[in-house]
Amino acid sequence: MRPESDSLVFGPPGDEWRYDKSSRTYDLTRDRSPAWTVGTSQGPPETFISVSPHSTALVIVDMQNFFLHPSFRDHPAGLAAVEKTKVVVEKCRELGVQIIWLNWGLTDQDLAAMPASVQRGFSRSLIHGAAPGDKVLRLGLGTDLGDGKGRCLVKGSWNADIYEPLKRCAERATDVHCDKNRMSGMWSPEQPLRKWLDGPGEETRTLLFAGVNTDQCVLGTLTDAYNGGWDCVMVEDCCATGTPGAPEVCLYNVAGSYGFVINSETFLAGTSS
């Protein structure tokens, strides 16, 4: 951190944030223009971030049938987040922000190498029986879910497809689709999202996050991105989870440590310069 009169500079030369004390604005643009300035919705009041739309991507995590479709579970918060996400996607397209769909999409090779800890989390019905709210038993990744739903979170299956009301927003040729095989889509350099960001998307420095579940795959990907040096911004009402108390804790930590929190309203109300 380097003080410069009424501003603070964070980061190495060429990859800096600048914080203007008088306007309470973090400039994440790296001197690229135009800039889109948005008010934060968590953390210190009356704080703003300026991002460069052309070096920003919206990463939409796990908004798949398995996690959102009523035939699997009741997820009212998730369905509400879908509606907000649709609006934000359209605004991102208008601004020139890249849209990235990050979803579970397992292969047989992934399943053969899946760690025990990850396997257990998706096999809880074998251990504890059916959990409240689950309409389909969790018998393990790759197992047949029956009724034409396909194998659990396997690439190409119906349950791993983008939730239908949102799928219609995901059909642009310019959108990027990345599979993942862990809670995080950034856990290794070989993950498709990480390879895209290191390759075709290397100019992307700021990542906006939407999706489900806030405290699991969204936060897992966000924290790995944070540790990798990307700017991380959670769009709070475009994220959801059913875990009691989790949204508040996640938002507190993202705003205080990992990056910034905005919501769909502040994003739509942003100003260009």
N, C-alpha and C positions, 0 to 999 in steps of 0.2 A: 504494500500500500504506500502510495506517495502523495503527500499533500501538495496541492497546487492552488494557492490563494483560497478561493471560495469553493473549491472542488477537491474530490479525492479520486485517485486513480488506483484501480485494482488490476492485477494481472500483468503478464509480461508484455513487452512492446509488440504491437501488432495484434494483440488479442486482449485488449484492455476494456474494462468497464470504467466509465467516468460517472461520478456522483456529484451532482450540483446541489449544494446545500440550500441555496435560496429557493429553488423550485422543487426540491426534494425528489429529484428525478435521477434514476439510474439510466445512463445511456449505454445500451448494449449493441449499438449499431456498428462499432468498429469503423466509424466515419463513412459508412455506406448510406446512400440516400435512395429513395425517400425513407422517412422514419414514421412509424406508427406508435403513438404515445398513448398508454393505457394506464388507468388508475388501478392500484392493487386493491384487493378486497379483504386481505388479512395482513397482519403485521402492523407496523407503525402507520398511523392514519395519514391521509393526504400524501401518500407516496405514489410515485409514477415510475413506469419503465418505458423506455423507447427502444423499439426493435426495428430491424430492417426486414421487411416482409420477404425480400428475395433471398435472405439468408436465414429464414425461419421455416420450421415445419411443424405441423400439427400431427402428433402421434396419437392415434385412436387405438386403445388397447382392449382386446378381448370382447368387443361388443358382438358376440357370437350367439347363435341359437342356444348353445349349451348353457350359457350364463344368463340369458335374458328371456328366452321363449317361455311362455306360460305353461307349456307342456313339461318343462323341467322344474320350474320353481316359480314362486311369486316373488318378484323383485320390483316393487313399485318405485323405489328410488332409482334403480337402474333404468326403468322405462322412462322416468322423468328426465334422466340424464340424456337418453337418446334424443328426445325432442330438442333439448338445448344444444346438443352436439350438431344436429342437422342445421340449425341456424348458424352456428359458428363455422361449420364447413363452408357454407355458402359465402360468408363474409371473407373467409380465408381465400377462397377462389377469386373473389373480387379484388383482394389486395395482392394476390400473387404468392401467397403462402403455400408451400408444398403440403399436400395431404398424404399421410402415411397410415396404412392400415396394418396394425401389428397384431397377429392372432396366433393362438395355438394351431399348429399344423404338423402333426407327428408323422414320421415314417417308421417302418418296421426297424430300421437301423437305430433310430432314436429310442424306440421302445426297448430294444435289446440292451442298450447301454444306460437305461434310465436308473439314476441312483435310488437306493432304497427309500431315502427320505421323501423324494418326490412321489414315488409309487404309493407310499403309505397314505399321503394326503388325499389321493383320489380313490382309495380303497376302503374308506371308513365304514361303508355298509357291511363289509366283511368282518369288521372288528366290533362295531357298536350297533349294527342294525340300521334301519332307516332313520335318518335325522329329520327333525321337524322342518317342514317346508319343502323337503325334497320329494319330487314326484317320480323320480327315476333313481333306482339304487346306484350307488357309486361302488362299482365292482372292479375298478382299476382302469388305468389308461389303456386304450386299445381294445377294450372289451366291447362286444356288440350290445348296444343299448336297446335294441328291439324296435318294433313298429316303424321300420324304415329310417330310424334316426342315425344308423351307421355306427361305426366303431368310435369309442370315446376319444374325441379331439384329434382324430386321425385326419390328415390332409385329404381334402376332397369329399369328406363325409358331410351329410346335411347338418349334423350338430355342430360341426366346426365352421360352418359357413357364417358369413356376416348376417346378423339379425335382419330379417326381411325389411322392416320399415326403414332401416338405415342402408341396406344393400343398394337401394336405388340411388343413393348418394355416392356410391363407391365404384361407379362404372365409367369414370373418366379415364381415358387412355394415359393421362399425365399422372394419375395417382400411382403411388408406390405401394406394393403389397409385400409384406415380410412375414414369413412364418417364424415361430419360436418354439423351443422345446423345454423351456423352464419358466418359472414365475417371471423371470426377467428376460427381456428381449435383447439385453446388452451384456449378458454375463460372460461372453467370450468374444475374441476377435473374429471368430468364425460364424457368428450369428448373422443372418441376412441383414438385419437393421444396421448392425455395426459395420458390416462390409459396405453397405450403401453409403453410410455417412463417411467412411474412409475413402470411398471411391467416387461414384457419380455425384454424391451429395456433399463433397468435401467442403464446399463453401457454406454449408449449413452450420450455424453456431448456436442458434436458439431453438429450443424444443418446447412446444406447448403440449401438455398432456391432457387427454380425455380418456374415459373408459371405465371398465370394471375389472376387478374390484379395487377401490381406492387404496386399501391397505395391503394388497397382495401384488398382483401383477403390475398395476400402475405404479405403485411406490417402488417395487423392486426394480423396474426398468428406469424410473426416474433417478433413483439413488446411484445406480450404476452409470447412468449418463452424467450425473453430477461428478462422480469420482473420475470419469473420463475427460472432464473439462468442458462439457457443453453447458450452456445456460439452460436452466430448467424452470419452467413456469407451469404450474398446475391450474387448470381451469376448473374451479371447484364445483360448479353446478353441472359440469359435463362429466363428472366422476361420481361414482356411487359405490356403496358397499352395504351389506346387511349386518356387518359386525358392530355390535353395540359399542359406542364410544370411539370407534376408530376414526371417523371423519375428522373430529375435532383434534385428535392427537396428530394425525397426518398433516392437516392444514397448518397446525402450530409449528411442526418441525420443518415443513417445506418453507414456510414464510420466514422462519427464524434461522434456518441452517442451509437448506439445499437450494434455495432460489427464491421464487416469488409465487404468490397466489393471486389470480384474477378471477373474474366470473364472466359469464357470457354477456351480461349487461355492460360491464366496464369495457370489454373487448369491442363490442359493437359501437360504443360511444367514444371510441378512441379518436384521436386527431392526427392528421397527416401534416408533415412538415418536410 
